[in-house]
Amino acid sequence: MDQSQDPQNPQNPHMRFTTRPQAGLLERIVFFALGLVVLVAAFFFIGIALIAGAILAGVFLIRLWWLKRKLQRAHQDSYVEGEYTVIETAITDQRPPTGK
């Protein structure tokens, strides 16, 4: 036996590829249907996720607008305008006088 074709020889390893037989018509139809179902499900999932994201973004933006509006109104209402008259003057410094 020739040493170059000996399968036990580690210096000359052989690679063996196994191929599976061609898929039959029924197998092709089943794989096509499953692929189509996965594609349609992915399309609907992405569509629903985009719609949910748009709704959440809308709710968040409306909430920000509402808070901004509320803060602006509170800022406007914080000033009270009016007139006053001093009736009596009071000394507010109650410390005892220092004797020098």
Secondary structure, 3 states (H helix, E strand, C coil): CCHHHCCCCCCCCCCCCCCCCCCCHHHHHHHHHHHHHHHHHHHHHHHHHHHHHHHHHHHHHHHHHHHHHHHHHHHHCCCCCCCCCCCCCCCCCCCCCCCC
